[in-house]
């Protein structure tokens, strides 16, 4: 079993395995209006690629072994 995967509980056979991923900043601005909480990320969105496959090409060149 790959060391990058960890089961939630070593006691349970067949327990789902999860891999840690980094998904940017988790800082948010929270406002409340009429009992509804609104959360807005403090991290701006990155620029979108011109073409969808541009990101695929980029990462294929950056990490060809994956």
N, C-alpha and C positions, 0 to 999 in steps of 0.2 A: 504494500500500500504506500502511496506517495506520502512523504512527510509534510507536504503542503496542505494535505487534507486532514481535518480533525473531526472526529465524531463528537456530537454533543455529550454523549455519555458513553464511556467505555464499557459500561455494564450491559448495554442493550445491543443485542445482535441485530444487524440490519438497520441501525439508526442512521438517519440521513447524515451525509458528510458535507461540510461547508468549508470553503476556502476564503480566507480573509481578503477583502478587496478594499482599496482606498478609493472613495468616491468624493473627493474634493472636500470643501469646507462645509461644516454643519452649522455655522453661525446663521441665525435667522433673526428677522425683525418680526415681532408678534404684535398685532393690534386686535382689538375686540370691538365689534360693532353689532349691536342688538343681540348679544349672546353668542355671536359666531366669532371664533378665533380665525384670524387670517395670518398666515406665515409667509414671509417673503425672504428668499435667500439674500444674504449680504454679498455673495460672490456673483459677479456678473457672468452671463453666459459667454462662452468662447465663440469666436467667429465660426460661422458655418463654412464647410468646404464648398467650392463651386460645384463639384460633382460628388455624389454619394460615395463613389468608389475611390475618391482621392484619399480618404482615411485608410482604406484597405491597402492601397499602394504604399502609403507612408509607413504603416506598421509592418508591412511585408519587408520593406527595406530596413527598417529600424531593428526588427527582431525576426529574422528569417527562420530561426530555429523553432519558433512557436507554431 
